[in-house]
Amino acid sequence: GLFVTDYFTRTPRKLSPFRSFASIELFHFHIPEDTVIAVWNLITFKEQGGTFGDQCPDRSITVYFRSGAPSVINPLHTHFPRDTAVPGSFALTLTWTLPNRTTGVFNVTSPLPGDWFLAAHLPKDEGKISVKGLYEECQYLFQPQLIVQRLVNIPVLYPGHVTEQSMAPHNRSCLYKVFVPSYTSQVLVEVLRCRGAEGCPLWLRVRAKAPPLHNSTTLDCREHTPCQLAQDLPFWQHWYYVLVEKHPGVPGTVSFQVTVQLTDCSRPSLARPPFLPSSASMNMPHSFGSAGGLVLGDSPPPTSPNDTKHPVPIPVNSHAGERCWPVRPTLRNELDTFSVHFYIFFGPNVSVPPDRPAVFVINLLPVLDSGGVLNLELRLNVSSLCGENVTVFGCLNHEVPLTSGDNTSVTCETESLAGFLLSVNATASLSRLRIPYPQTGSWYLSLRSLCATEHGFEPCTNVTAEVYLRAYLSPCINDCGIYGQCKLLRTNNYLYAACECKAGWNGWGCTDNAEAFSYGFQLLSTLLLCLSNVMFVPPVAIAVRSHYLLEAAVYIFTMFFSTFYHACDQPGIVVFCIMEYDVLQFCDFLGSLMSVWVTVIAMARLQPIVKQARCPTAPQVLYLLGAMLLSMALQMDRHGLWNLLGPSLFALGIMAVAWTARTIRRRHCYPPTWKRWAFYLCPGALIAAAAVLLYAFVETEENYFYIHSIWHLLIAGSVGFLLPPRAKPSRRLGPLPRRKGCGYQLCVNEQEELGLVDPAVASINSICTS
């Protein structure tokens, strides 16, 4: 055949350590039909500060693959919520082979067409809390690329027609496909008139949706005469691929005929007609993938030279299992994103007769509905059983209902079909099923009632059970409970939802309490973070006593909002919010930075710019300017390093200039007393430095409650040491006699120059020299 190669790529994205599904990176691909091989080229590389991260340590990257919907992963081996079905997926772990970059290749032979999802993440880290911008972090980036090779012009088999084929010696196989519409109970593929050097040296393989593999349904035509391969309960509205493969080492040409017969389960006594009427053509796709395909309508398809001119009679093989029952549709009501309710006509109470199943269909839209959770709930009305020991079984299957003729069967699986089983009876009248990230398409629910006897389950005689059926789509399982938050995430144009757990809870629905915080621990951590702000009371008292009223107001503001911010920021249930979280966080950050700003500006002891009472002083101008600039900086980035470091360095620079000017003017170090340095400035600076080191390098998620409380204590304590003493104005004196000649007059406050803590120790004198 003719091969066509397609190439798809995605932009590189930064990977994060795994905490929950909200921390993974999801990539969405679409594989076209008739693809024989898909090759994923997985590229990973490091970056540090915008350059290659050659010094970054090697870390393994785990990549998950799944067709139809995102993978439901559990790398931390946590417990899933009850009644949750976990769909399977396969994973690949990449290890670094080069200093900076590594590449992995993952091949999938004959992949299923449609949507494919890749999920990638780093291993779980130790949970260290780092200050943004303190150092250049190592970034691990991941970029997947997809190369697909697909066949074009695959011959199409029409039901009831015979296709002749001659396989040359250099050819090893022939590939065909046939479309299976709805209400088909069996696909029968038959090889006729096989002639070769060694009898019929052919393998017959059949597979749904994609070309067959080595483990697909196979039949050896040497051992079976006639060579017929039947597929019961085939997937509806899908292509089935037929591969006729020659045995290795067989010489010469092999000629054979291939025919396909479809059994219509709505009419088990009749086979599907060879020519579809226009009413049935709605189930057929418009493109058959080959030149000169079937033209849908009332006219039969044109016959090719390899086709017989007359259809082969289809033998009727009627079994009880080939009979299908009417499928009741559901009404789709979209309430919000991933919030869809499926209503049953004349429901939600459903009557299940004893002699036949009740079948319902739930249609999930492609791509749109695969990022949520499909919920199913069955509740049995016990009063409708009339005292009989009746059990209602429900089978949920994808793309085809399980309508087996064996009424005593209580399984929802066959050789080629897997489903989910639900059951309700008088003892357990409620059954639930949750499927995270369900595959899109049609889901069929078959309900049937069986009576329990000594010999097992048997069909009931005359009891019609009544069941309450509820089916809906939700973003997360139980909205992630009280210890989680359901987040709506997006990757390019694909939306999906995931839980982000807190307070040590884990799992897909935040229901795993193996590492959960107890209520006592949550209360203790909240009290530590809130009550540690009481340490700001001594600095407020010192500021009021020293007549620093504006500084005292800033400390009260900081104490108030830091207390209630941490009361609202708790991960557990001990939470108290007096206003919106974002407002509390902004005020807490602003108060912390303003406390540092006003303290350092007060230490600088700036003089009035213009010595009139109605003019503002230099500290007042700087206070107002700092408040405006800090508000702007916090609005841009609240967690940036320079939001804290920039104002602090600027204020320290102003203080250093002021102290240096006084030192040069007096020709003596300022502050001049050693007691001020030994008992106030040095201890305060050491306490503040210790607080910054704890905040920047020691905090982790585990010790956050203790370390951050110590940070509150140290910062508030350093303010009490660093705040300067009260500066009293000099006593007003009468006008001095003006001396003739040139000169100058210098009035100095003696207590201000000495920098004493308590200026009441000595009397205040004004020294005027000229």
LUMVO-652081 format. One record per residue (C-alpha): residue in one letter; z, y, x. Coordinates in steps of 0.25 Angstrom, whole numbers, plus 2048, in hexadecimal, padded with zeros to 3 digits. Each point is the difference from the previous one (the first is absolute). Layout:
REM residues N
 rest   Z   Y   X
    A   Z   Y   X
...
REM end
This chain:
REM residues 770
 rest   Z   Y   X
    G 800 800 800
    L 800 80F 803
    F 80C 806 805
    V 805 80E 7FF
    T 80B 806 808
    D 809 80B 7FB
    Y 80B 808 807
    F 80C 807 7FB
    T 80B 807 807
    R 80D 808 7FD
    T 807 80B 808
    P 80B 7FD 809
    R 80E 801 7FA
    K 80E 801 806
    L 808 7F4 7FE
    S 80F 800 7FC
    P 80B 7F6 802
    F 802 7F7 7F4
    R 80B 804 7F6
    S 7F9 7FE 7F3
    F 7F2 7FF 7FB
    A 800 80F 7FF
    S 800 801 80F
    I 7F4 7F7 802
    E 7F1 805 802
    L 7F7 7FB 7F6
    F 7F1 7FF 802
    H 7F6 7FD 7F5
    F 7F2 7F9 802
    H 7F5 7FB 7F7
    I 7F8 7F3 803
    P 7F3 7FF 7F9
    E 7FB 7F3 7F9
    D 7F9 7F5 808
    T 808 803 80D
    V 800 7F4 809
    I 809 806 80B
    A 809 80C 801
    V 805 804 80E
    W 80C 80A 801
    N 801 807 80D
    L 80E 805 801
    I 802 80B 80A
    T 80E 805 804
    F 803 80A 80A
    K 80C 809 805
    E 801 80F 800
    Q 80B 809 806
    G 7FF 80F 7FF
    G 7F2 800 7FD
    T 7FC 7F8 80C
    F 7FF 7F1 803
    G 80E 7F9 7FF
    D 800 7F8 80D
    Q 80F 801 801
    C 803 7FC 7F2
    P 806 7F2 7FF
    D 7F8 7F5 7FA
    R 802 7FC 7F1
    S 7FB 7F6 7F7
    I 7F8 803 7F4
    T 7FF 7F8 7F4
    V 7F4 800 7F7
    Y 7FF 7FA 7F2
    F 7F3 7FC 7F9
    R 7FF 7FE 7F1
    S 7F4 7FF 7F6
    G 801 807 7F3
    A 80D 808 801
    P 809 805 80B
    S 809 7F5 807
    V 80E 7FE 7FB
    I 807 7FF 80E
    N 80E 7FC 804
    P 802 801 80F
    L 80F 802 7FF
    H 802 7F3 7F8
    T 807 807 7F4
    H 802 7FB 7F2
    F 7F6 803 7F5
    P 805 804 7F2
    R 801 7F5 7F6
    D 7F4 7FB 7F9
    T 7F7 806 80A
    A 7F3 7F8 804
    V 7FC 803 80F
    P 7F1 7FF 802
    G 7FC 7FA 80E
    S 7F9 807 80B
    F 7FD 7FE 80F
    A 805 808 80C
    L 7FC 802 80E
    T 809 806 80B
    L 7FA 808 80B
    T 806 801 80E
    W 7FC 80A 80B
    T 7F6 7FA 80A
    L 7FC 80D 807
    P 809 80C 805
    N 7FC 809 7F5
    R 7F7 7F9 7F6
    T 7FE 7F3 7FA
    T 7F6 7FA 7F7
    G 801 7F4 7F7
    V 7F5 7F9 7F8
    F 802 7F9 7F3
    N 7F4 7F8 7FA
    V 800 7FB 7F1
    T 7F5 7F7 7FD
    S 7FA 801 7F2
    P 80A 80A 7FB
    L 802 803 7F1
    P 7F9 80C 7FC
    G 806 80D 7FB
    D 80C 807 805
    W 808 7FD 80C
    F 80D 806 805
    L 806 801 80E
    A 80E 804 802
    A 806 803 80E
    H 80D 803 805
    L 809 800 80D
    P 80D 7F8 801
    K 80D 805 7FB
    D 807 80A 809
    E 80E 803 803
    G 800 80B 7F6
    K 803 80C 80A
    I 7FF 80E 7FB
    S 7F9 809 809
    V 7FE 80F 800
    K 7F2 803 7FD
    G 7F9 807 80C
    L 80B 7FC 80A
    Y 7F7 7F7 808
    E 7F2 7FB 7FE
    E 800 7F3 7F8
    C 7F8 7F4 802
    Q 7F6 7FE 7F5
    Y 7F9 7F3 7FD
    L 7F3 801 7F9
    F 7F8 7F6 7F9
    Q 7F1 800 7FC
    P 7F9 7F5 7F8
    Q 7F1 7FE 800
    L 7F9 7F6 7F8
    I 7F2 7FA 802
    V 7FA 7F7 7F5
    Q 7F4 7F7 801
    R 7FA 7FD 7F2
    L 7F5 7F8 7FB
    V 7F5 806 7F8
    N 7F6 7F9 7F6
    I 809 7F4 7FD
    P 7F8 7F7 7F6
    V 806 800 7F2
    L 802 7F4 7F8
    Y 7FE 801 7F1
    P 808 7F6 7F7
    G 7F7 7F5 7FC
    H 7F5 802 80A
    V 7FC 7F8 80B
    T 7FD 806 80E
    E 7F8 7F8 80A
    Q 803 801 80F
    S 7FB 7FB 80D
    M 809 801 80C
    A 7F9 800 80D
    P 805 7F9 80C
    H 805 80D 806
    N 807 805 7F4
    R 80E 7FA 7FE
    S 804 806 7F2
    C 7FB 807 7F3
    L 809 80A 7F9
    Y 7FF 803 7F1
    K 808 808 7F6
    V 802 7FF 7F1
    F 807 80A 7F6
    V 80B 7FA 7F7
    P 802 808 7F4
    S 80D 800 7F7
    Y 804 7F5 7F7
    T 7FA 7F5 80A
    S 809 7F4 802
    Q 7F8 7F8 80A
    V 7F5 803 80B
    L 7F9 7F3 804
    V 7F7 800 80C
    E 7F6 7F5 802
    V 7F7 7FC 80C
    L 7F4 7F8 7FA
    R 7F4 7F8 807
    C 806 801 80E
    R 7F7 7FA 80A
    G 802 800 80F
    A 7FF 7F7 80C
    E 80E 7FA 7FE
    G 801 800 7F1
    C 807 80D 7FB
    P 807 805 80C
    L 805 80D 7F9
    W 80E 806 7FE
    L 801 808 7F3
    R 80B 80B 800
    V 804 80A 7F5
    R 808 80C 800
    A 803 80C 7F7
    K 7FE 80F 804
    A 7FC 7FD 80F
    P 7F7 7F6 808
    P 807 7F2 802
    L 809 7FD 80C
    H 803 7F3 806
    N 80C 7FE 7F7
    S 7F9 803 7F3
    T 7FD 7F6 7F5
    T 7F7 7F6 807
    L 7F8 7F4 7FC
    D 7F8 7F6 809
    C 7F3 7FD 7FA
    R 7FF 7F3 808
    E 80C 7FA 7F9
    H 7FE 805 7F2
    T 7F4 7FD 7F7
    P 7FD 808 7F9
    C 805 80C 808
    Q 807 808 7F6
    L 80B 80A 803
    A 808 806 7F4
    Q 809 80C 800
    D 80A 800 7F4
    L 806 80D 7FC
    P 7F7 809 808
    F 803 80F 802
    W 7F9 808 7F5
    Q 7F6 80C 804
    H 7FE 7FC 80E
    W 7F6 7FA 809
    Y 801 7F1 804
    Y 7F9 7FD 80E
    V 7FA 7F2 802
    L 7FD 7FC 80E
    V 7F8 7F4 803
    E 802 7FC 80F
    K 7F9 7F5 808
    H 808 7F6 808
    P 7FF 803 80F
    G 7F6 7F8 808
    V 7F7 7FC 7F4
    P 7F1 801 804
    G 7F5 804 7F7
    T 7FE 808 7F4
    V 80A 7FE 7F4
    S 7FB 803 7F2
    F 808 801 7F4
    Q 802 807 7F2
    V 80C 808 7FC
    T 805 803 7F2
    V 80C 807 7FA
    Q 805 7FD 7F2
    L 80B 809 7F9
    T 808 7FB 7F5
    D 804 80A 7F5
    C 80E 7FE 7FC
    S 7FF 808 7F3
    R 7F6 7F5 7FC
    P 804 7F3 807
    S 7F5 7F8 7F9
    L 7F5 808 806
    A 7FD 804 80E
    R 7FC 80E 803
    P 7F2 803 7FD
    P 7F6 802 80B
    F 7FB 80D 7FC
    L 80B 80A 7FC
    P 7FE 809 7F4
    S 801 80F 801
    S 80E 800 7FA
    A 805 7F7 80B
    S 7F9 808 80B
    M 80C 80A 800
    N 807 7F6 808
    M 7F6 7FF 80B
    P 7FF 80A 80C
    H 7F3 809 801
    S 7FE 7FC 80E
    F 7FE 7F1 804
    G 7FF 803 80F
    S 7F2 7FA 801
    A 7F2 805 7FE
    G 7FA 7FD 7F3
    G 80D 7FD 7F9
    L 803 7FD 7F2
    V 7FB 80B 7F6
    L 80B 801 7F6
    G 7FB 7FF 7F1
    D 7F9 7F6 7F7
    S 7F6 7FB 809
    P 802 7F5 80A
    P 800 802 80F
    P 7F3 7FF 807
    T 7FE 7F2 807
    S 7FF 7FF 80E
    P 7F7 7F6 808
    N 80D 7F8 803
    D 805 800 7F2
    T 7FC 7F6 7F5
    K 7F9 805 7F4
    H 809 7F9 7F6
    P 810 801 800
    V 807 7F3 802
    P 808 7FB 7F4
    I 80E 802 802
    P 809 7F5 7FD
    V 80C 803 7F7
    N 80D 7FC 806
    S 80A 805 7F5
    H 80F 7FE 804
    A 80C 806 7FA
    G 802 809 80C
    E 7F3 807 7FE
    R 804 806 7F3
    C 805 80E 801
    W 807 809 7F6
    P 7FE 80E 7FC
    V 806 80A 80A
    R 807 80B 7F9
    P 7FE 80E 808
    T 80B 80A 803
    L 800 80F 7FE
    R 802 808 80C
    N 809 80C 7FF
    E 801 808 80D
    L 80D 809 801
    D 7FF 804 80E
    T 7FC 7FB 80E
    F 803 7F1 800
    S 807 802 7F3
    V 7F7 7F8 7F6
    H 805 7F8 7F4
    F 7F7 7F5 7FA
    Y 802 7FF 7F1
    I 7FC 7F3 7F8
    F 7F8 802 7F3
    F 80A 7FC 7F5
    G 80B 7FF 80A
    P 809 800 808
    N 805 7F4 7F8
    V 7F6 7F4 803
    S 7FF 7F3 7F8
    V 7FE 7F4 808
    P 7FB 7F5 7F8
    P 803 7F1 803
    D 7F1 7FB 801
    R 7FA 80B 809
    P 803 80A 80B
    A 800 80F 7FD
    V 7F8 807 80B
    F 801 80F 804
    V 7F9 808 80B
    I 805 80B 808
    N 7F6 808 807
    L 804 808 80D
    L 7F6 80A 805
    P 7FA 7FF 80D
    V 807 807 80C
    L 808 809 7F6
    D 80A 7F5 7FB
    S 802 7F8 80D
    G 80B 809 806
    G 80B 7FE 7F5
    V 808 7F4 7FA
    L 7FB 7F8 7F5
    N 80C 7FC 7F7
    L 800 7F5 7F5
    E 80B 7FD 7F7
    L 801 7F5 7F5
    R 80C 7FF 7F6
    L 801 7F5 7F6
    N 804 802 7F2
    V 80A 7F4 7FF
    S 800 801 7F1
    S 7F2 7FC 7FF
    L 802 7F3 806
    C 806 7FA 7F3
    G 80A 7F8 808
    E 7F5 7F9 809
    N 801 7FE 80F
    V 7F4 809 803
    T 7FC 806 80D
    V 7F5 80A 801
    F 7F9 800 80E
    G 7F7 80B 805
    C 7F6 7FF 80B
    L 7FB 80D 806
    N 7F3 7FE 808
    H 7F6 809 806
    E 7F2 801 7FC
    V 800 7F3 7F7
    P 809 7FB 7F5
    L 807 7F2 802
    T 7FC 7F9 7F4
    S 802 7F2 804
    G 7FF 7F5 7F5
    D 80C 7F9 805
    N 80A 807 7F7
    T 80C 7F9 807
    S 7FD 806 80D
    V 80A 80B 804
    T 7F9 804 80D
    C 7F7 80D 802
    E 7F9 7FA 80C
    T 7F4 7F8 802
    E 7F8 7FC 80D
    S 7F9 80D 800
    L 809 809 7F7
    A 80E 805 802
    G 808 808 7F6
    F 80E 804 7FC
    L 809 7F8 7F7
    L 809 806 7F6
    S 809 7F9 7F6
    V 80A 803 7F5
    N 808 7F7 7F6
    A 80C 801 7F8
    T 809 800 80C
    A 7F9 80A 809
    S 7F9 809 7F6
    L 7FB 80A 80A
    S 7F7 7FF 80C
    R 7FA 80B 809
    L 7F5 800 80A
    R 7FD 80B 80A
    I 7F4 800 809
    P 800 80B 80B
    Y 7F2 805 803
    P 7F8 7F8 7F7
    Q 7F2 7FD 802
    T 7F7 807 7F6
    G 7F7 7FA 7F6
    S 804 7F8 7F4
    W 80D 7F9 7FF
    Y 801 7F5 7F5
    L 80D 7FC 7F9
    S 800 7F3 7F9
    L 80C 7FD 7F7
    R 802 7F2 7FA
    S 80C 7F9 7FA
    L 805 7F2 803
    C 80C 7F8 7FB
    A 809 7F9 809
    T 802 7F1 7FD
    E 806 7F4 808
    H 7F2 7FE 806
    G 7FE 80E 805
    F 7F9 80B 7F9
    E 7F7 7FD 7F4
    P 7F8 808 7F6
    C 808 806 7F5
    T 7FD 7FB 7F2
    N 802 80C 7F6
    V 808 80B 808
    T 7FA 80E 802
    A 808 807 80B
    E 801 80F 800
    V 800 807 80D
    Y 802 80F 804
    L 7F6 803 80B
    R 800 80C 808
    A 7F7 804 80C
    Y 7FF 80C 808
    L 7FD 806 80D
    S 80B 808 808
    P 800 807 80D
    C 80C 7F9 806
    I 809 7F4 7FC
    N 80B 806 7F7
    D 7FD 80E 806
    C 806 7FB 80D
    G 80E 800 7F9
    I 80C 80A 803
    Y 7FF 7FE 80F
    G 7F1 802 802
    Q 7F5 80A 7FD
    C 7F2 7FD 7FB
    K 7F6 808 808
    L 7F1 802 7FD
    L 7F8 7FE 80C
    R 7F2 803 804
    T 7F6 7FB 80A
    N 7F3 808 7FF
    N 7FC 7FE 7F2
    Y 809 7F4 7FD
    L 80D 802 7F9
    Y 80C 7F6 801
    A 80F 800 7FD
    A 80B 7FA 808
    C 810 801 801
    E 807 807 80A
    C 80F 7FB 801
    K 80D 806 804
    A 80E 7FE 802
    G 7FD 7F3 808
    W 7F9 7F9 7F5
    N 7F3 7F9 803
    G 7F5 7F8 7F9
    W 7F3 802 7F8
    G 809 806 7F4
    C 80C 805 808
    T 808 7F4 7FB
    D 804 7F9 80D
    N 80E 804 803
    A 802 7F8 80D
    E 802 80D 808
    A 804 809 7F4
    F 80B 80B 802
    S 80C 7FD 7F7
    Y 805 80B 7F7
    G 80C 803 809
    F 7F7 802 80C
    Q 7F7 809 7F8
    L 80C 808 7FB
    L 806 801 80E
    S 7F2 805 806
    T 7FF 80A 7F5
    L 80E 806 802
    L 7FE 800 80F
    L 7F3 808 800
    C 806 80A 7F5
    L 80E 802 804
    S 7FC 802 80F
    N 7FB 80D 7FC
    V 80E 805 7FD
    M 801 802 80F
    F 7F8 80D 7FD
    V 80D 806 7F9
    P 807 804 80E
    P 7F3 807 805
    V 800 807 7F2
    A 80E 804 802
    I 7FE 805 80E
    A 7F4 808 7FC
    V 807 807 7F4
    R 80C 803 809
    S 7F7 806 80B
    H 7F9 808 7F5
    Y 7F3 7F8 802
    L 7FD 800 7F1
    L 7F1 7FD 801
    E 802 7F4 809
    A 80B 7FB 7F7
    A 7F7 801 7F4
    V 7F5 7F8 808
    Y 80B 7F5 804
    I 804 7FF 7F1
    F 7F1 7FE 7FC
    T 7FE 7F6 80A
    M 80D 7F8 7FC
    F 7FC 800 7F2
    F 7F2 7FC 800
    S 802 7F6 80B
    T 80B 7F9 7F8
    F 7F8 7FF 7F3
    Y 7F3 7FC 808
    H 806 7F4 806
    A 806 7FD 7F3
    C 7F2 800 7FA
    D 7FA 7F9 80C
    Q 807 7F3 7FF
    P 7F8 7F3 7FF
    G 809 7F9 7F7
    I 806 802 7F2
    V 80B 80A 805
    V 7F7 80C 7FE
    F 803 80E 7FA
    C 7F5 80B 800
    I 803 80D 7FA
    M 7F2 805 802
    E 7F2 7FB 804
    Y 800 7F8 80D
    D 7F6 808 807
    V 808 80D 7FD
    L 80D 7FA 806
    Q 7F8 7FB 80C
    F 7FA 80E 803
    C 80D 807 7FE
    D 807 7F6 809
    F 7F6 802 80C
    L 800 80F 7FE
    G 80F 801 800
    S 801 7F7 80D
    L 7F6 809 807
    M 806 80D 7FB
    S 80E 7FC 805
    V 7FB 7FE 80E
    W 7F8 80D 7FF
    V 80B 809 7FB
    T 80A 7FA 80A
    V 7F8 802 80C
    I 7FC 80E 7FB
    A 80F 803 7FE
    M 803 7FC 80E
    A 7F6 80A 806
    R 808 80C 7FA
    L 7F4 809 7FE
    Q 803 80F 7FE
    P 7FB 808 7F5
    I 7F1 804 802
    V 803 80E 7FA
    K 80E 805 800
    Q 800 805 7F2
    A 808 7F9 7F5
    R 7F4 7FF 7F6
    C 7F7 7F9 80B
    P 800 7F1 801
    T 805 7F9 80D
    A 7F9 7F7 809
    P 807 7F4 7FB
    Q 7FD 803 7F2
    V 7F1 801 803
    L 800 7F3 808
    Y 807 7F9 7F5
    L 7F6 804 7F5
    L 7F4 7FD 80A
    G 806 7F2 803
    A 802 7FC 7F2
    M 7F1 804 7FC
    L 7FA 7F9 80D
    L 809 7F4 7FE
    S 7FC 7FE 7F1
    M 7F1 801 804
    A 802 7F6 80B
    L 807 7F6 7F7
    Q 7F6 801 7F6
    M 7F5 7FC 80A
    D 808 7F4 806
    R 80E 7FD 7FD
    H 802 7F5 80A
    G 7F9 807 80C
    L 808 801 80D
    W 7FC 80F 802
    N 806 804 7F3
    L 80E 7FD 806
    L 7FD 803 80F
    G 7F7 80C 7FE
    P 80A 809 7F9
    S 80C 7FB 808
    L 7F8 803 80E
    F 7FC 80E 7FA
    A 80E 803 7FC
    L 806 7FB 80D
    G 7F6 809 808
    I 805 80C 7F8
    M 80E 7FD 803
    A 7FD 7FE 80F
    V 7F9 80D 801
    A 80B 807 7F9
    W 80B 7FA 809
    T 7F7 802 80C
    A 7FF 80F 7FD
    R 80F 801 7FE
    T 802 7F9 80D
    I 7F7 809 808
    R 806 80D 7F9
    R 80E 7FC 803
    R 7FD 7F8 80D
    H 809 7F5 7FB
    C 7FD 7F3 7F9
    Y 800 801 7F1
    P 809 7FB 7F9
    P 80A 804 80B
    T 80C 7F8 7FD
    W 800 7F2 805
    K 808 7FB 7F4
    R 7F4 803 7F7
    W 7F8 7F7 809
    A 80A 7F5 802
    F 805 7FF 7F2
    Y 7F5 804 7F7
    L 7F2 802 806
    C 800 7F3 808
    P 806 7F7 7F6
    G 7F7 805 7F5
    A 7F4 7FE 808
    L 804 7F2 804
    I 803 7FC 7F1
    A 7F2 806 7FC
    A 7F9 7F9 80B
    A 807 7F3 7FC
    A 7FC 802 7F2
    V 7F1 802 803
    L 800 7F4 809
    L 805 7F7 7F5
    Y 7F7 806 7F6
    A 7F3 7FE 809
    F 803 7F3 807
    V 80B 7F8 7FA
    E 7FD 800 7F1
    T 7FA 7F3 7F9
    E 7FF 7FC 7F2
    E 80C 7F7 802
    N 80A 80A 806
    Y 7FA 80C 7F8
    F 80C 802 7F7
    Y 80A 800 80C
    I 7F8 808 80A
    H 7FB 80A 7F7
    S 80E 803 7FB
    I 804 802 80E
    W 7F5 809 802
    H 806 809 7F4
    L 80D 800 807
    L 7FB 803 80E
    I 7F7 80C 7FB
    A 80B 806 7F7
    G 80A 7FF 80B
    S 7F7 806 80B
    V 7FE 80C 7F6
    G 80F 802 800
    F 800 801 80F
    L 7F4 808 803
    L 802 80B 7F5
    P 804 80D 808
    P 80D 807 7FD
    R 801 80C 7F7
    A 7FA 80D 805
    K 808 80C 7FB
    P 7FA 80E 801
    S 806 80A 80A
    R 809 80A 7FA
    R 7FA 80D 7FC
    L 804 80C 809
    G 7FE 80F 7FF
    P 7F5 807 807
    L 803 801 80F
    P 7FE 80D 807
    R 7F2 801 805
    R 7FF 803 80F
    K 7F6 808 806
    G 7F5 7F9 808
    C 7F9 7F3 7FF
    G 807 7F3 7FD
    Y 801 7F5 7F6
    Q 80B 7FA 7F7
    L 803 7F1 800
    C 809 7FA 7F5
    V 804 7F2 801
    N 808 7F7 7F8
    E 809 7F9 809
    Q 803 7F4 7F8
    E 7F2 7FD 7FD
    E 7FD 800 80F
    L 80B 7F7 802
    G 7FC 7F6 7F5
    L 80E 7FD 7FC
    V 802 7F7 7F4
    D 80B 807 7FA
    P 7FE 80F 802
    A 80E 803 7FA
    V 807 7FC 80D
    A 7FE 80D 806
    S 7FE 80E 7FB
    I 7F2 805 7FF
    N 7FC 80C 809
    S 7F4 808 801
    I 7FC 803 80F
    C 7F7 80C 801
    T 7FB 803 80D
    S 7F6 80B 804
REM end
